[in-house]
Amino acid sequence: MNEPRSTTPAFVRSEMVPERAAPVRTTGFVGLVGGRLFSSPTNILLTIVGALLLYLTIVPSVKFLLVDAVWTGSNRTDCLAETLHRDVGACWPFVQAKFSQFVYGFYPQPERWRVDLTFALAAVLLLPLLIPRAPAKTLNAGLFFIAFPVVAFFLLHGGGLHGFAVSWTADLLSSLVGSLDEAGTKLTRGGVIAVAIGKPVLWIATALYWLIAPLVWLRDWIQASGQPVWIDLGLTAVIVTALVLLIGGGLRNGARAPLMSLALFAGIALVIAVLRLDRGGLPIVGTRQWGGLLVTLVVSVTGIVGSMPIGIALALGRRSTIPLIRLFCIGFIEFWRGVPLITVLFFATYMLPLFLPGNFTIDGLLRVLIGIALFAGAYNAEVVRGGLNAIPRGQGEAASALGLSYAKTTGLIVLPQALRHVIPGLVNSFIALFKDTSLVSIVALFDLLGQLRAAFADPTWSTPNTLFTGFAFTGLIYFVFCFGMSRYSLFVEHRLNAHRRT
């Protein structure tokens, strides 16, 4: 049976659909102004307040640093408003006159080429490490982190060598035996318990003395020769290469390892010959004469590089299943995080020598470097531990199922992922450490800010605007370094997290 058709007429629109409003533009200057700055009453208010703050800070700064600044002059008179009969801003002739002091401190004028050469070597070795596609990363890293510090020390400090590894090992063991013998002798003069402890110490010292006697005799023979540095270097090269062959299973696994060992000692010999370290080396410049940007870079770079392995070791130790290691790392981290940096600097400078045995001394700058590296390492340990906790347990369990050892699991799987997660936190610690280097002036080390304060004492440049000019100049230097580190960290973070890009 057929259904009846509907008698309702079909709807046919007789008018056009009105045009829709154009979409809000979100790109370009118009989109920025209309879509973000003035899109709502709240945004309008915030935009107005922000513009006022920028006007009240940037305009006076530009006026002081550039518009009303004095660019030429020879003394304070050229930077006085009474002399120029106008508003006077920054006194840049003061910076020009003291620029070498800001960079080198009290480093002797004839020897400042050594500082320039050190800066140039650092730049040449560091730039390829920062470029992802640069070749020979392993060789470059070895030169920068191992060879460069040694070369920089002999360039900046000067002096030469009186021996090499054989002599140094003999001296170290002799000092250890002497300290044990002295401690044992003092204990045997005490009570019953002290005597019971002192006699075994003396026995150990005597046994070690006879064990190292051949090494001490070899050291004395080397020092009595006409060329102690070269003979000691040759013996060290032979011993190290033989150990490399022995550990590597001989020549059955190829000659690459012994050849690399010989190449390493050939490079050391080249450095000794070029710097004439076997003949006294360059004139000695004590660290008390260092200053300015040189001290700032030495302290900050050494602290950053030295604190990273310390922080990684402490973070791994805090997660260890061995109670002794875990408790030691926890106590170390909490102790160093519980004291201010200025206390660490005072302790390292003035109290650490009281705990050293005998006539053993450590340079003042080296004590500060050790204290800062340990202090920063405790903070980096917690940052790295946060990254380790972010890695799922399945990663390590999967590696164990494949038969990988703990060292390979940590070094190849867990730690690379953890460090990738904590790049912002690590760089934040590095930036804070770079700025905290200004505290070393408390312990009589004149860094960049210390040299600036010393320059203010010169009556030749005593003007009302000299103080602000000096701090503005050093502030710009700190900003350039810190901003550069932050931008490079963003680049590295973006590159290593390519799988998370949207």
C-alpha positions in Angstrom: 0.0 0.0 0.0 1.5 3.3 -1.0 2.0 6.0 1.6 0.4 9.4 0.9 2.8 12.1 0.0 3.4 15.0 2.3 1.5 18.1 1.3 3.9 20.4 3.3 5.7 22.7 0.9 9.6 22.5 0.9 11.3 25.5 2.5 13.3 27.6 0.1 15.3 30.6 1.5 14.6 33.7 -0.4 17.4 35.9 1.3 21.2 35.5 1.4 22.9 34.4 4.6 24.5 37.5 6.3 28.3 37.7 6.1 30.2 36.5 9.2 32.6 38.8 11.0 36.3 38.5 9.9 38.4 36.3 12.1 40.5 38.1 14.7 44.0 38.5 13.4 46.6 36.8 15.7 49.8 37.3 13.8 51.9 40.4 13.2 51.9 43.7 15.0 48.1 44.2 14.5 47.5 40.8 16.0 49.7 41.4 18.9 48.1 44.7 19.7 44.5 43.7 19.2 44.6 40.1 20.4 47.0 40.3 23.4 47.7 43.8 24.5 44.2 45.4 24.3 41.9 42.4 24.0 40.3 42.9 27.4 40.1 45.5 30.2 42.6 43.5 32.3 45.0 43.3 29.4 44.6 47.0 28.7 45.4 47.9 32.3 48.5 45.6 32.4 49.7 47.0 29.1 49.5 50.5 30.4 51.2 49.6 33.6 54.0 47.7 31.8 54.5 50.6 29.3 54.9 53.0 32.3 57.4 50.8 34.0 59.4 50.5 30.8 59.3 54.2 30.3 60.4 54.9 33.9 63.4 52.5 33.7 64.6 52.3 30.1 64.4 56.0 29.2 66.5 57.2 32.2 69.0 54.4 31.7 69.5 55.2 28.0 69.7 58.8 28.8 72.3 58.2 31.5 74.4 55.6 29.6 74.3 57.1 26.1 72.6 60.5 25.7 74.2 62.4 28.6 77.3 60.3 28.8 80.9 61.6 28.6 82.9 59.7 26.1 86.4 61.3 26.2 88.5 62.7 29.0 91.6 62.2 31.1 90.5 62.8 34.7 87.6 63.5 36.9 87.3 67.1 35.8 86.1 66.0 32.3 83.1 64.2 33.9 81.9 67.1 36.1 78.7 69.0 35.4 80.4 72.2 36.5 83.0 71.8 33.8 80.7 70.8 30.9 77.8 73.1 32.0 75.2 70.4 31.3 73.7 67.3 32.7 76.3 64.6 33.0 75.6 60.9 32.7 78.0 57.9 32.6 81.7 58.7 32.8 83.0 56.2 30.3 86.6 57.6 30.3 86.8 56.1 33.8 86.1 52.6 32.3 88.6 53.2 29.5 91.3 54.2 32.0 90.6 51.2 34.3 89.7 48.6 31.7 93.0 46.7 31.9 92.6 46.6 35.7 89.1 45.2 35.3 90.4 42.4 33.1 93.8 41.5 34.5 93.8 42.9 38.0 97.3 43.4 39.3 98.8 41.0 36.8 102.2 42.4 35.7 102.0 44.4 32.5 104.8 42.6 30.6 103.2 39.2 31.3 99.6 40.0 30.3 100.1 38.3 27.0 99.9 35.0 28.9 96.3 35.9 30.0 95.4 36.8 26.5 96.8 33.5 25.2 94.9 31.6 27.8 91.6 33.3 26.9 92.3 32.6 23.2 93.0 28.9 23.8 89.9 28.6 25.9 87.8 30.1 23.1 89.4 27.9 20.4 88.7 24.7 22.4 85.3 25.7 23.7 83.6 26.9 20.6 83.8 23.5 18.7 82.3 21.8 21.8 79.3 24.2 21.6 78.7 23.5 17.9 76.7 20.3 17.6 78.0 19.3 14.1 81.7 20.1 14.8 83.8 16.9 14.3 86.2 15.2 16.8 84.1 15.9 19.9 86.0 13.3 22.0 89.4 14.7 21.2 88.2 18.3 21.7 86.6 17.5 25.1 89.8 15.7 26.2 91.9 18.8 25.2 89.5 21.2 26.9 88.8 19.4 30.2 92.2 17.7 30.7 95.0 19.3 28.8 93.9 22.9 28.8 93.7 23.3 32.7 97.3 22.1 32.9 98.5 24.4 30.1 96.5 27.3 31.6 98.1 26.8 35.0 101.7 27.0 33.7 100.7 29.9 31.5 99.0 32.0 34.2 101.1 30.9 37.2 104.4 30.1 35.6 107.1 28.0 37.0 108.5 24.6 35.8 108.7 21.0 36.6 111.4 19.2 38.7 110.1 15.7 37.9 107.1 13.8 36.7 104.7 11.0 37.8 107.4 8.7 39.3 108.8 11.5 41.4 105.4 12.8 42.4 104.2 9.3 43.4 107.3 8.8 45.5 106.9 12.2 47.2 103.2 11.5 48.0 103.9 8.1 49.4 106.9 9.4 51.4 104.7 12.2 52.9 102.0 9.6 53.8 104.6 7.3 55.5 106.1 10.3 57.3 102.6 11.4 58.6 101.8 7.8 59.7 105.1 7.5 61.5 104.7 10.9 63.2 101.1 10.0 64.3 102.2 6.6 65.6 105.1 8.1 67.6 102.8 10.6 69.2 100.3 8.0 70.1 102.9 5.7 71.8 103.6 8.5 74.2 100.0 8.6 75.5 97.9 6.3 77.6 97.2 2.6 77.2 94.6 3.0 74.5 96.8 5.4 72.6 99.7 3.0 72.7 97.5 0.1 71.6 96.6 2.2 68.5 100.0 3.8 68.0 102.0 0.5 67.7 100.0 -0.9 64.7 100.3 2.5 63.0 104.1 2.4 63.4 104.1 -1.2 62.0 102.1 -0.1 59.0 104.4 2.9 58.5 107.5 0.6 58.6 106.0 -1.9 56.2 105.0 0.9 53.8 108.5 2.4 54.1 110.2 -0.9 52.9 107.6 -1.3 50.2 108.2 2.2 48.7 112.0 2.1 49.3 112.7 1.0 45.6 110.5 3.8 44.3 112.2 6.4 46.6 115.6 5.1 45.4 114.4 5.5 41.8 113.2 9.0 42.5 116.6 10.0 44.0 118.4 8.6 41.0 116.1 10.6 38.6 116.7 13.8 40.6 120.5 13.2 40.5 120.5 12.9 36.7 121.1 15.8 34.5 117.6 15.8 32.9 115.2 14.7 35.7 112.0 15.9 33.9 112.7 14.0 30.6 114.0 10.8 32.3 110.9 10.8 34.6 108.6 11.4 31.7 110.1 8.6 29.7 109.9 6.1 32.6 106.3 7.2 33.2 105.4 6.7 29.5 107.0 3.2 29.5 105.2 2.2 32.8 101.8 3.5 31.7 102.0 2.0 28.2 103.0 -1.4 29.7 100.0 -1.2 32.1 97.7 -0.4 29.2 99.0 -3.4 27.2 98.7 -5.7 30.3 95.1 -4.6 31.1 94.1 -4.6 27.4 95.3 -8.2 26.9 98.4 -7.4 24.9 98.5 -6.7 21.2 95.9 -9.3 20.4 93.2 -6.6 20.7 95.1 -4.2 18.5 97.7 -1.5 19.0 95.2 1.4 19.3 95.4 1.7 23.1 99.2 1.8 23.4 99.5 4.1 20.5 97.1 6.5 22.1 99.1 6.3 25.3 102.3 7.1 23.5 100.6 10.0 21.6 99.4 11.4 24.9 102.9 11.5 26.3 104.2 12.9 23.1 101.7 15.8 23.5 102.9 16.3 27.1 106.5 16.3 25.9 105.6 19.0 23.3 104.0 21.2 26.0 107.0 20.8 28.2 109.4 21.8 25.4 107.3 24.8 24.2 106.8 26.2 27.7 110.4 25.2 28.7 109.1 23.6 31.9 112.2 21.6 32.2 114.2 24.9 32.5 112.1 26.7 35.0 109.2 27.7 32.7 107.7 31.2 32.6 108.2 33.7 35.5 106.0 32.9 38.5 103.0 35.2 39.0 101.4 34.5 42.3 97.6 34.2 42.5 97.5 37.2 44.8 98.4 39.3 41.8 95.5 37.9 39.7 92.3 39.8 39.6 89.4 41.2 37.6 87.7 39.2 34.9 90.5 36.6 35.0 89.7 35.6 38.6 85.9 35.6 37.9 86.3 33.3 34.9 88.8 31.0 36.6 86.6 30.6 39.7 83.3 30.2 37.9 84.6 27.8 35.1 86.5 25.7 37.6 83.5 25.6 39.9 81.1 24.7 37.1 83.3 22.0 35.6 84.4 20.6 39.0 80.9 20.6 40.6 79.3 18.4 37.8 81.1 15.1 38.5 80.8 15.7 42.2 77.1 16.3 41.9 76.5 13.3 39.7 78.5 11.1 42.1 76.6 12.4 45.1 73.2 11.9 43.4 74.0 8.3 42.5 75.4 7.7 46.0 72.3 9.0 47.6 70.3 6.4 45.7 72.7 3.6 46.5 71.5 0.5 48.2 74.7 0.4 50.4 73.8 2.1 53.6 77.3 3.5 54.3 77.6 5.2 50.9 74.0 6.5 51.1 74.4 8.0 54.6 77.7 9.6 53.6 76.2 11.3 50.6 73.2 12.4 52.5 75.3 13.9 55.2 77.7 15.6 52.7 74.8 17.1 50.8 72.9 18.4 53.8 76.1 19.8 55.4 77.2 21.8 52.4 73.6 23.0 51.7 73.2 24.0 55.3 76.0 26.6 55.4 76.3 29.8 53.4 78.9 30.2 50.7 80.7 32.9 52.6 81.3 30.5 55.5 82.7 28.0 53.1 85.1 30.6 51.7 86.3 31.7 55.2 86.8 28.1 56.3 88.7 27.2 53.1 90.9 30.3 53.3 91.7 30.6 57.0 90.9 27.4 58.8 91.8 24.6 56.3 95.5 25.2 56.7 95.2 24.4 60.4 94.1 20.8 59.5 96.9 20.1 57.0 99.8 17.9 58.1 103.3 19.2 58.6 104.5 21.9 56.2 101.9 20.9 53.5 100.3 24.1 52.1 97.7 24.8 49.5 97.5 28.1 47.5 94.8 30.5 48.6 93.0 30.5 45.2 93.1 26.7 45.0 91.5 26.5 48.5 88.7 28.7 47.3 88.3 26.7 44.1 88.0 23.4 46.1 85.4 25.0 48.5 83.3 26.4 45.7 83.4 23.1 43.7 82.2 21.1 46.8 79.5 23.7 47.6 78.1 23.8 44.1 78.4 20.0 43.8 76.0 19.5 46.7 73.4 21.7 45.0 73.9 20.0 41.7 73.5 16.6 43.3 69.9 17.4 44.3 69.1 18.7 40.8 70.6 15.5 39.2 68.7 13.4 41.7 65.4 15.0 40.6 66.2 13.9 37.1 67.1 10.4 38.2 63.8 10.1 40.0 61.9 11.2 36.8 63.2 8.1 34.9 60.8 5.2 35.2 62.1 2.1 36.9 61.2 0.1 33.8 64.3 1.6 32.1 66.7 0.1 34.5 64.8 -3.2 34.8 64.8 -3.6 31.0 68.5 -3.0 30.9 69.1 -5.5 33.6 67.0 -8.0 31.7 69.3 -7.5 28.7 72.3 -8.3 30.9 73.7 -4.8 31.2 75.8 -4.1 34.3 74.9 -1.3 36.7 77.7 1.0 35.3 76.4 0.5 31.7 72.8 0.9 32.7 73.6 4.1 34.5 76.0 5.6 32.0 74.3 4.7 28.8 70.6 4.6 29.7 69.5 6.3 32.9 72.0 9.2 33.4 71.7 10.6 29.8 67.9 10.8 30.1 68.1 12.3 33.6 70.6 15.0 32.6 68.4 15.9 29.6 65.4 16.5 32.0 67.4 18.8 34.4 69.1 21.1 31.9 67.2 24.2 33.1 68.0 23.4 36.8 71.7 22.8 36.1 72.1 26.0 34.0 70.2 27.9 36.7 72.8 26.7 39.3 75.7 27.6 36.9 74.3 31.1 36.5 73.9 31.5 40.2 77.5 30.2 40.8 78.9 32.7 38.1 77.3 35.6 40.0 78.3 34.3 43.4 82.0 34.5 42.5 81.8 38.1 43.6 82.0 36.8 47.2 85.6 35.8 46.8 86.6 39.5 47.4 85.7 38.8 51.1 88.8 36.5 51.3 91.1 39.0 49.6 90.7 37.8 46.0 89.9 40.7 43.8 87.5 39.5 41.1 85.7 41.8 38.7 83.7 43.5 41.3 86.6 43.6 43.7 88.7 45.4 41.1 85.9 47.8 40.5 85.7 48.7 44.2 89.5 49.1 44.2 89.3 51.5 41.2 86.8 53.7 43.1 89.6 54.5 45.6 91.5 56.4 42.9 91.0 60.1 43.5 91.8 60.9 39.9 88.3 59.6 38.9 86.3 60.5 42.0 83.0 61.9 40.7 79.4 61.5 41.6 78.7 59.4 38.5 81.8 57.1 38.6 80.1 54.7 41.0 77.1 54.2 38.8 79.2 54.0 35.6 81.4 51.2 37.1 78.5 49.1 38.3 76.6 49.6 35.0 79.7 48.3 33.1 80.2 45.3 35.3 76.5 44.6 35.3 76.5 44.5 31.5 79.4 42.0 31.6 77.6 39.7 34.0 74.4 40.0 32.0 76.2 39.0 28.7 77.7 35.9 30.2 74.5 34.9 32.1 72.2 35.6 29.2 74.5 33.7 26.9 74.4 30.6 29.1 70.6 30.8 29.4 70.1 31.1 25.7 72.5 28.2 24.9 70.7 26.0 27.5 67.4 26.7 25.7 69.1 25.7 22.4 70.4 22.4 23.9 67.1 21.7 25.6 65.2 22.2 22.4 67.7 20.0 20.5 67.8 17.1 23.0 64.0 17.1 23.4 63.2 16.9 19.7 60.9 13.9 20.2 58.6 16.1 22.4 58.2 19.0 19.9 54.7 19.7 18.8 
